[in-house]
Amino acid sequence: MGDPAALGAAACAQTALLALLGLSVGLGPAGWAAGAVYLLAGTAIVVWAARRCGRERLGPADRVTLARSVLIGGVVALVADGGPAWPLVVLASAALALDLVDGLVARSTRTESSFGARFDMEADAFLILVLSVRVASELGWWVLAIGAMRYVFVAATPAAPWLGGPLPPSRARKVVAAVQGVALVAAAAPVVPAWGAAAVVAAALASLTWSFGRDVAGLWRSGRGTAGTGAVGPAAGTRHGGGV
């Protein structure tokens, strides 16, 4: 279950990327440790999720998301190590760009699936969380609200089951989700002054707060108690291609 060949190739690519970062920017013990934990935990989660969904093989779009996950592993290592900004910006930008590709691949090959949508969403959410940690170290810990908001929503769902109700499609939600990653990457770039980075991230956080607030209010009005429908949080991503 879970396509061992694809996962094995991704593990090799992840190891190679960490080695390249080690040679090029001098990745330290913290970076190596974070990269290794990410690789092992991420592989285990994908295998578990695939087994739960009965997936024998990953689809074409899932493989694109898997490639994005490899790039995200590099970002994780650089953030944990306090590495230089430009390699992080390049890897994160490539991961965000591929978020557009997996949606196109899923639609063109007619291989959309609930597993693929969730895989894509979780990759998006985790990248935003990691980037928010990096930017928070420079601008202040208020930036963590961007990365943490979706996880707080999920954690609150058992106590408030109505939060698990279905959300109607929303282009605004997709745009707001995409803006978060772009804003955090821009803020991490060394060419943006601190005041400009703070303004960009504050605007992104305001839009995210509005999006979550709107969706939470809509879920409250729609009846409270429509739990277990598979919704996993507004504005955190959607199906493949959920960036835009």
C-alpha positions as CSV (number, residue, x, y, z in Angstrom):
1,M,0.0,0.0,0.0
2,G,1.1,3.6,-0.7
3,D,3.3,3.0,-3.7
4,P,6.7,1.9,-2.3
5,A,8.5,2.8,-5.5
6,A,7.3,6.4,-5.5
7,L,7.9,6.8,-1.8
8,G,11.4,5.3,-2.1
9,A,12.3,7.6,-4.9
10,A,11.0,10.6,-2.9
11,A,13.1,9.4,0.1
12,C,16.2,9.2,-2.1
13,A,15.5,12.7,-3.5
14,Q,15.0,14.1,0.0
15,T,18.3,12.6,1.1
16,A,20.0,14.0,-1.9
17,L,18.5,17.5,-1.3
18,L,19.7,17.5,2.3
19,A,23.2,16.4,1.1
20,L,23.2,19.2,-1.5
21,L,22.2,21.7,1.2
22,G,24.9,20.4,3.4
23,L,27.6,20.8,0.7
24,S,26.3,24.2,-0.5
25,V,25.2,26.1,2.7
26,G,26.7,23.9,5.4
27,L,23.6,22.3,6.9
28,G,24.2,21.7,10.6
29,P,23.1,19.0,13.0
30,A,19.7,20.7,13.7
31,G,19.0,20.9,10.0
32,W,19.9,17.3,9.4
33,A,17.9,16.1,12.3
34,A,14.8,18.1,11.3
35,G,15.1,16.8,7.7
36,A,15.4,13.2,8.9
37,V,12.4,13.5,11.2
38,Y,10.4,15.1,8.5
39,L,11.3,12.4,6.0
40,L,10.5,9.5,8.4
41,A,7.3,11.0,9.8
42,G,6.1,12.2,6.4
43,T,6.6,8.8,4.8
44,A,4.8,7.1,7.6
45,I,1.8,9.5,7.4
46,V,1.5,9.1,3.6
47,V,1.6,5.3,3.9
48,W,-1.0,5.3,6.7
49,A,-3.3,7.7,4.7
50,A,-2.9,5.6,1.5
51,R,-3.7,2.4,3.4
52,R,-6.7,4.0,5.0
53,C,-8.0,5.1,1.6
54,G,-7.1,1.8,-0.1
55,R,-4.6,3.4,-2.5
56,E,-2.2,0.9,-4.0
57,R,-0.5,3.5,-6.2
58,L,-0.1,7.3,-6.2
59,G,-1.8,9.1,-9.1
60,P,0.1,11.5,-11.4
61,A,-1.0,14.6,-9.3
62,D,-0.1,12.8,-6.1
63,R,3.4,12.4,-7.4
64,V,3.7,16.1,-8.1
65,T,2.5,16.7,-4.5
66,L,5.2,14.2,-3.4
67,A,7.8,16.2,-5.3
68,R,6.5,19.3,-3.5
69,S,6.9,17.5,-0.2
70,V,10.6,16.9,-1.0
71,L,11.1,20.6,-1.5
72,I,9.3,21.3,1.7
73,G,11.7,19.0,3.5
74,G,14.5,21.2,2.4
75,V,12.7,24.3,3.7
76,V,12.2,22.4,7.1
77,A,15.9,21.7,7.3
78,L,16.9,25.3,6.5
79,V,14.4,26.8,9.0
80,A,15.5,24.4,11.8
81,D,19.2,25.2,11.0
82,G,18.7,29.0,10.7
83,G,20.1,28.7,7.3
84,P,20.5,31.5,4.7
85,A,17.5,33.1,3.2
86,W,18.0,32.6,-0.5
87,P,18.0,28.8,-0.7
88,L,14.9,28.8,1.5
89,V,13.2,31.3,-0.8
90,V,14.1,29.3,-3.9
91,L,12.8,26.0,-2.5
92,A,9.7,27.5,-1.0
93,S,8.9,29.3,-4.3
94,A,9.3,26.1,-6.3
95,A,7.0,24.3,-3.9
96,L,4.4,27.0,-4.2
97,A,4.7,27.0,-8.0
98,L,4.1,23.2,-8.1
99,D,0.9,23.7,-6.2
100,L,-0.5,25.0,-9.4
101,V,0.8,22.1,-11.4
102,D,-0.7,19.2,-9.4
103,G,-4.2,20.7,-9.9
104,L,-3.7,20.9,-13.6
105,V,-2.4,17.3,-13.7
106,A,-5.3,16.0,-11.6
107,R,-7.9,17.6,-13.8
108,S,-6.2,16.8,-17.2
109,T,-5.8,13.1,-16.2
110,R,-9.1,13.0,-14.4
111,T,-7.5,11.5,-11.4
112,E,-8.9,13.8,-8.7
113,S,-9.5,12.0,-5.4
114,S,-10.2,12.8,-1.8
115,F,-6.8,11.4,-0.9
116,G,-5.1,13.7,-3.4
117,A,-7.0,16.7,-2.1
118,R,-6.0,16.0,1.5
119,F,-2.4,15.3,0.6
120,D,-2.2,18.6,-1.3
121,M,-3.9,20.5,1.5
122,E,-1.7,19.1,4.2
123,A,1.5,19.9,2.2
124,D,0.2,23.5,1.8
125,A,-0.7,23.9,5.4
126,F,2.7,22.5,6.7
127,L,4.7,24.7,4.3
128,I,2.9,27.8,5.5
129,L,3.4,26.7,9.2
130,V,7.2,26.2,8.6
131,L,7.5,29.5,6.7
132,S,5.6,31.3,9.5
133,V,8.1,30.0,12.0
134,R,11.0,31.4,9.9
135,V,9.4,34.8,9.4
136,A,8.3,34.9,13.1
137,S,11.9,34.7,14.2
138,E,12.6,37.9,12.4
139,L,9.3,39.9,12.7
140,G,7.9,38.6,16.0
141,W,5.9,35.6,17.1
142,W,2.6,37.1,16.1
143,V,3.4,35.8,12.6
144,L,2.8,32.2,13.8
145,A,-0.9,32.9,13.8
146,I,-0.8,32.4,10.0
147,G,0.6,28.9,10.3
148,A,-1.2,27.9,13.4
149,M,-4.7,29.1,12.5
150,R,-5.7,26.1,10.4
151,Y,-4.4,23.7,13.1
152,V,-6.3,25.5,15.8
153,F,-9.4,25.2,13.7
154,V,-8.9,21.4,13.4
155,A,-8.1,21.0,17.1
156,A,-11.3,22.8,18.0
157,T,-13.5,20.7,15.8
158,P,-14.0,17.8,18.3
159,A,-15.2,20.3,20.9
160,A,-17.4,22.1,18.4
161,P,-18.5,19.4,15.9
162,W,-20.4,21.9,13.7
163,L,-17.0,23.2,12.6
164,G,-16.8,19.9,10.6
165,G,-19.7,20.9,8.4
166,P,-19.3,21.3,4.6
167,L,-18.0,24.5,3.1
168,P,-19.3,25.8,-0.2
169,P,-16.7,26.4,-2.9
170,S,-15.1,29.8,-2.7
171,R,-12.6,31.4,-5.0
172,A,-11.9,34.0,-2.3
173,R,-10.9,31.2,0.0
174,K,-8.5,29.8,-2.6
175,V,-6.9,33.3,-3.2
176,V,-6.5,34.0,0.5
177,A,-4.8,30.6,0.9
178,A,-2.4,31.3,-1.9
179,V,-1.6,34.7,-0.6
180,Q,-0.3,33.3,2.7
181,G,2.6,31.4,1.1
182,V,3.5,34.2,-1.3
183,A,3.5,36.8,1.5
184,L,5.7,34.7,3.8
185,V,8.2,33.9,1.0
186,A,8.4,37.6,0.2
187,A,8.9,38.5,3.9
188,A,11.7,35.9,4.1
189,A,13.6,37.3,1.1
190,P,16.5,39.5,2.3
191,V,15.8,42.2,-0.2
192,V,12.6,43.2,1.5
193,P,13.0,45.7,4.4
194,A,11.7,44.8,7.8
195,W,8.9,47.3,7.7
196,G,7.8,46.2,4.2
197,A,7.8,42.5,5.3
198,A,5.8,43.3,8.4
199,A,3.2,45.2,6.3
200,V,2.9,42.4,3.8
201,V,2.6,39.7,6.5
202,A,0.1,41.7,8.5
203,A,-2.1,42.2,5.4
204,A,-1.9,38.5,4.7
205,L,-2.9,37.7,8.3
206,A,-5.8,40.1,8.1
207,S,-7.1,38.4,5.0
208,L,-6.7,35.0,6.6
209,T,-8.5,36.1,9.7
210,W,-11.4,37.5,7.6
211,S,-11.6,34.2,5.6
212,F,-11.6,32.0,8.7
213,G,-14.1,34.3,10.4
214,R,-16.4,34.3,7.4
215,D,-16.3,30.5,7.1
216,V,-16.8,29.9,10.9
217,A,-19.8,32.2,10.9
218,G,-21.2,30.4,7.9
219,L,-20.8,27.0,9.5
220,W,-22.5,28.3,12.7
221,R,-25.4,29.6,10.7
222,S,-25.7,26.5,8.6
223,G,-26.9,24.3,11.5
224,R,-24.1,23.2,13.9
225,G,-23.9,19.5,14.0
226,T,-23.1,18.6,10.4
227,A,-19.9,16.9,11.6
228,G,-17.9,14.2,9.9
229,T,-18.3,15.5,6.3
230,G,-14.6,15.7,5.6
231,A,-14.1,19.4,5.9
232,V,-10.7,20.1,7.5
233,G,-10.7,23.9,7.8
234,P,-11.4,27.0,5.8
235,A,-8.7,28.8,3.9
236,A,-6.1,26.2,4.5
237,G,-6.2,24.9,1.0
238,T,-8.8,23.1,-1.1
239,R,-8.5,20.3,-3.7
240,H,-5.6,19.9,-6.1
241,G,-4.8,23.3,-7.5
242,G,-6.3,24.9,-4.4
243,G,-3.7,27.7,-4.6
244,V,-5.7,29.8,-7.1
